[in-house]
Amino acid sequence: MVLVGDVKDLVAILVDDMVDTCGTIYHTADKLLSAGVTRVYAILTHRIFSGPAISRINNACFKAVVVTNYIPQEDKMKHRSKIQVINISMSLEEAIRKIHNEESVSYLFSHVPL
């Protein structure tokens, strides 16, 4: 892994659409911290969290890791010291209903929790 650019004294936000063992984001966060990043956050859409994933997140330098509940993983969420889950089930259900009824879904994007 090669880091391109100067990241000293910056805050890093890692974004990934799918994570399984969290190996890539774990090593990326470590590399960024070694390069002088002050804080590392991660935003992950689809969480598989197999094998060492949870322990990697808990042991990494992440300030926080935000995931969606798109893939249910409640059994793995018991030991989640740094993980925050955003519930998208209602938004997804509402979007499907609106699309089916040929209604606008634009308002759904203005109410996304941060």
C-alpha positions as CSV (number, residue, x, y, z in Angstrom):
1,M,0.0,0.0,0.0
2,V,1.4,3.4,-1.0
3,L,0.0,6.7,0.4
4,V,0.1,9.5,-2.2
5,G,0.2,13.1,-0.8
6,D,0.7,14.8,2.5
7,V,-1.9,14.1,5.1
8,K,-0.1,15.4,8.2
9,D,-2.4,17.1,10.6
10,L,-5.5,16.2,8.6
11,V,-8.7,14.2,9.5
12,A,-9.3,11.2,7.3
13,I,-12.7,9.7,6.4
14,L,-12.5,6.3,4.8
15,V,-15.6,5.4,2.7
16,D,-16.2,1.8,1.5
17,D,-19.3,0.2,0.0
18,M,-18.7,-3.3,1.4
19,V,-16.4,-4.7,4.2
20,D,-15.9,-8.2,5.1
21,T,-12.9,-8.8,7.4
22,C,-12.0,-5.1,7.6
23,G,-8.4,-5.8,6.6
24,T,-8.1,-3.1,4.0
25,I,-9.6,-0.3,6.2
26,Y,-7.6,-1.5,9.2
27,H,-4.3,-1.3,7.3
28,T,-5.3,2.0,5.6
29,A,-6.1,3.6,8.9
30,D,-2.8,2.5,10.4
31,K,-0.9,3.8,7.3
32,L,-2.7,7.2,7.6
33,L,-2.0,7.5,11.3
34,S,1.7,6.7,10.7
35,A,1.7,9.5,8.1
36,G,0.4,12.1,10.6
37,V,-3.4,12.0,10.3
38,T,-4.9,13.3,13.5
39,R,-8.1,11.3,13.4
40,V,-9.6,8.5,11.3
41,Y,-13.3,7.8,10.7
42,A,-14.9,5.2,8.5
43,I,-18.2,5.1,6.8
44,L,-19.2,1.6,5.5
45,T,-22.4,0.8,3.7
46,H,-22.6,-3.0,3.6
47,R,-21.1,-4.7,6.6
48,I,-20.4,-8.4,6.4
49,F,-18.0,-8.4,9.4
50,S,-16.7,-11.9,9.2
51,G,-13.6,-13.3,11.0
52,P,-11.5,-10.7,12.7
53,A,-13.6,-7.7,11.5
54,I,-15.0,-6.5,14.8
55,S,-11.7,-6.9,16.7
56,R,-9.9,-5.1,13.9
57,I,-12.2,-2.1,14.2
58,N,-12.0,-2.1,18.0
59,N,-8.2,-2.3,18.0
60,A,-7.7,0.2,15.2
61,C,-7.2,3.9,15.6
62,F,-10.7,4.7,14.4
63,K,-12.4,7.5,16.2
64,A,-15.7,6.1,15.0
65,V,-17.0,3.7,12.4
66,V,-20.5,4.3,10.9
67,V,-22.3,1.5,9.2
68,T,-25.9,0.9,7.9
69,N,-28.1,-1.9,9.0
70,Y,-28.7,-2.9,5.3
71,I,-27.2,-6.3,6.1
72,P,-28.5,-7.5,9.6
73,Q,-25.5,-8.3,11.9
74,E,-27.0,-7.9,15.3
75,D,-25.2,-10.9,16.8
76,K,-21.9,-9.3,15.9
77,M,-22.8,-5.9,17.2
78,K,-22.6,-6.9,20.9
79,H,-18.9,-5.9,21.2
80,R,-19.0,-2.7,19.1
81,S,-17.1,-0.1,21.1
82,K,-16.5,2.3,18.1
83,I,-19.3,1.3,15.7
84,Q,-22.4,3.4,15.2
85,V,-25.3,1.9,13.2
86,I,-27.6,4.1,11.0
87,N,-31.0,2.5,10.6
88,I,-32.0,2.8,6.9
89,S,-34.9,0.3,7.0
90,M,-37.6,2.9,7.1
91,S,-36.0,5.1,4.5
92,L,-35.5,2.1,2.2
93,E,-39.1,0.9,2.7
94,E,-40.4,4.4,2.1
95,A,-38.3,4.8,-1.0
96,I,-39.6,1.5,-2.5
97,R,-43.2,2.5,-1.7
98,K,-42.8,6.0,-3.3
99,I,-41.1,4.6,-6.4
100,H,-43.8,2.0,-6.8
101,N,-46.5,4.8,-6.5
102,E,-44.5,7.0,-8.9
103,E,-44.0,9.6,-6.2
104,S,-40.9,11.8,-5.5
105,V,-38.2,10.4,-3.3
106,S,-36.2,13.7,-3.1
107,Y,-37.4,14.5,0.4
108,L,-35.9,11.3,1.7
109,F,-32.4,12.7,1.1
110,S,-33.0,15.9,3.1
111,H,-33.8,13.9,6.2
112,V,-30.7,11.6,6.3
113,P,-29.4,11.5,9.9
114,L,-25.8,12.7,10.3
